[in-house]
Amino acid sequence: MSDAEYKLVTEKSVVPTTDLVVLRGGVTEWEVALFIRKTGYEKGKWCVIGGRQWKGEIAAELIKRQAGEMGINIGVIPPFEPNF
C-alpha cells in the first residue's frame, strides 16, 4: 500500500478505542488513577489509560491488556460484566 493509500484508509476508517477509569477505594471514598503522558500526542498532560482495540479483541480483553500495560491488576465492576 502506498503512503497516499495508507493515509486515505486511516483518515476514513473508524478505529475502536477505549479509555479506562481506574478506581480504587471502597464504600465512601474513591481514588481515580491519572497518568502524565510521556510521549506522543498530548505529551506532558494528564490522562487516563486508553488505546486502540486490536482486530478480534473483545472489550474485556482490551481493558485487561490496557491495564496490564500500566502494571495494574483490575476487576470490572457493575454495571459492566466481565464478558461484555
C-alpha positions in Angstrom: 0.0 0.0 0.0 1.4 3.4 -0.9 1.7 6.2 1.7 -1.1 8.0 0.0 -3.4 5.0 0.2 -2.5 4.3 3.8 -3.2 8.0 4.7 -6.6 7.7 2.9 -7.6 4.5 4.7 -6.6 5.7 8.2 -8.4 9.1 7.6 -11.6 7.3 6.6 -11.6 4.3 8.9 -13.1 4.1 12.4 -10.7 2.7 14.9 -12.3 1.4 18.1 -10.7 2.7 21.2 -11.3 2.5 25.0 -10.5 4.8 27.9 -10.4 3.3 31.3 -11.3 5.0 34.5 -9.4 3.0 37.2 -10.9 3.4 40.6 -9.5 2.3 44.0 -11.4 2.6 47.2 -14.4 1.5 49.0 -17.8 2.4 50.4 -17.4 6.1 51.0 -14.3 7.3 49.1 -12.8 6.5 45.7 -9.4 7.4 44.2 -9.0 7.8 40.4 -5.8 6.8 38.6 -4.4 9.5 36.4 -1.1 9.5 34.4 1.1 12.0 32.7 1.8 11.2 29.1 5.5 10.7 28.5 5.4 10.5 24.7 3.3 11.2 21.6 0.0 13.0 21.4 -0.6 15.5 24.3 2.8 14.7 25.9 3.1 16.1 29.4 -0.7 16.2 30.0 -2.8 14.2 32.5 -4.7 11.3 31.1 -6.5 8.1 31.9 -5.4 4.7 30.4 -6.7 4.1 26.9 -5.8 2.9 23.5 -6.8 1.1 20.3 -8.6 -2.2 20.1 -6.9 -5.0 18.2 -8.6 -7.0 15.5 -10.6 -9.8 17.1 -10.2 -8.4 20.6 -13.3 -8.1 22.7 -13.8 -5.2 25.1 -13.0 -7.2 28.2 -9.7 -8.3 26.7 -8.9 -4.8 25.7 -9.5 -3.4 29.2 -7.3 -6.1 30.8 -4.5 -5.5 28.2 -4.6 -1.8 28.6 -4.4 -2.0 32.4 -1.7 -4.7 32.3 0.5 -2.5 30.1 0.4 0.0 33.0 1.1 -2.6 35.6 -2.4 -2.5 37.1 -4.5 -5.6 38.0 -8.2 -4.8 37.6 -11.6 -6.2 38.0 -14.7 -5.0 36.1 -17.4 -3.6 38.3 -21.1 -3.1 37.7 -22.8 -2.0 35.6 -20.4 -3.9 33.3 -19.8 -7.6 33.2 -16.5 -9.5 32.8 -17.6 -10.9 29.4 -19.1 -7.9 27.6 
